[in-house]
Amino acid sequence: METKKALREGYTTGSCATAAAKAALTALITGKAQTEATIRLPIGRVVTFAMASCTVGGSSATASVIKDGGDDPDATHGATIVSTVSWALDSGVHIDGGEGVGRVTKPGLPVPVGEAAINPVPRQMIRETIKEVLEQYGLDRGVNVVISVPGGEEIAKKTLNARLGIIGGISILGTRGIVVPFSTAAYRASIVQALEVAKANGCRHVVITTGGRSEKYAMKEYPYLPEEAFIEMGDFVGFTLKQCKRLGMGRVSMVGMMGKFSKVAQGVMMVHAKSAPIDFGFLAALAEQAGASSELVAAVREANTAAQVGDMMQEAGCTKFFELLCEACCRAALREIGGGLVVATSIYTMSGQRLGKAVQADGDDETDRRGG
């Protein structure tokens, strides 16, 4: 009998940049080129990265890591992630992007306009790692870290970066430090397995989330449910809903954020970044229905990301928009599976604020802020 080979995990560009920064700073302090660097990933795992290169000369040092995407190779698989480290006049860790790392030109992203497209978690990883190295050597100095990706501008053409307003290169990403292979068959099998475990443990109410952060917020929202009731569905919304119905679940609560749930509300049930663009016309129509001003509706139509639309609605105090969006998600979910379940939808911000919630059953149009 053929045994299934486990898919190999890879590492994010953020992890590669952090490891290269550690090697470069160690080389700058010791004067010796480093062949490897060991870092702690956000998920708590300790990993050693081999350096593709490491040079030290006078006031700066540079190290590089080849990005390995594991068995889920994306556009950045095989890219060289370079960190150049030098001493800064000011205290603290100063992080910037060099060649091949994009710049943010539009609002609605987790990094402010004008800054290098290095996301908050990689920035935190780099800062903490640099501080650890300085402490190890008993130093208290300011450090400049510049992350670059040779050929990054070309690689970025294979991504949605330009549409999001990230110009000139790729983004340095990663919230967990690892890339979990999204092989469709393997991931679907893991969803079915998780649902079967939930059913075996007597769960009739399951909570399906698009990722780890959403799951964390879902667990706070539904503290009375056992751990088995929480299932990470990733991008496979339609598939997961159908499995919930097949396995006889009575209630499904969907928890996620603006980006992916804006697609679900449109009836898009595979919400990978490349699956379908967000329909800003659809969101503008919802905003109008929610009583937004004509100027705000026009701004939604021209928005850059769904998260930005969420920010606009929050600023305008237009909470009805989020209720309508949650209701649209519930309706789309019930349509997808032909009814037979109670479906709830909760939408959160990245920082964990619940924007809206709705609960619906067949032929039901109830909006609910209590249970569900």
C-alpha positions, 0 to 999 in steps of 0.5 A: 500500500502506498503511504502518503508523503507529508507535504513539506512546509516552507518558510515565509519571506519574513523568516528568511529576511530575519535569519539573514539580518541575524547573520549579517549583524553577527558578522558585523559584530564579530568580523566573521562571515556566518554560514547559518543563523537560528531564529525563533518563528512566531509559531514558537518553532526554532529553525536554522537557516543556511546562508547563501552568502555573507560578507562583512566590510567596515561599517556594514555586513550583508547576508542572504537566504534562498527562499524555500516555499516547501511543497507550496511554491509561490512566486517568491520560491527560490528568490534571494532575500538579502539583509544589509545591516549597519550601525545607526546614529539613532538608537533602536532598530530601523528597518527599510526596503531596498532593491526589489522590495515594494513601496506602499502607495495606497492606503488600506494595507497593514503598512502606511503609505510611503513605507517599504512593504515589509509587514508588521510581523516580519518587522517585529521578528527582525526587531526582536532578533536584532535586539537579542543579538545585541544583548548577546554581545552586550551592545546597546547601539542603533542598527539599520536593516535594509531588506532587498530582493534582487529581481523582486520587481520582476517577481512582483509582476506575478502577484497582485501587488501593483493592483494593491498599490505596492510598487517596485517589488515584492512584499515581505510577508508572513504571520506564522513564519512557515508556509503551510502547503495549500495542496488542494487535496491535502488541505481538503482532506484535513478539513474533512478530518477536522469536521469528522473529529468535531462530529465524533466529539458530539459537536453540532455547532462548528465554527469555520475560520479563514486562518489562525488569527480569525480562529483566535477571535472566534474562540473568544466569541464562542468560549463555550465551544470545545476546541474540536468545534473550531476548523480552519477552512483556509480558502475552501469556504464552499467545500467546508460548508458542504461537508458541514451539511453532509456530516449533519451539523446543525449550526455553522458560524463563519468567522473572518475578515473583510477581504475574504468575506467580501468575496463570500458575500458575492457568492465566491466560495473559493476565496484565494487571493487569485480566485476572484477580484473583490467587486467594489461595485457590490460593496458600494451598493451595500454601502448605499443600502446602509445609508452611506452618503453619495460621496462615501459610496463613490469612495467605496467604488474607488477603494483599493482593498476591502479592509480600506472599505471597512475602515471608511465605514467605521470612520463614518459610523456606518455600522449597518453596512457590516450587518448587511455584509454579514447577512449577504455572507449567510445568504450566499452560504445557504444558497451554496448548500441548498439550506438545511443549516443555521449559518452565522457570520462574524466579520472582524478587523485585523486587530480583533474588533468585531465589525458585524454579525448576522445569523440566518436559517432557511428563509430567515432574515434575522440579524443577531448580535447575541448568540450564534 
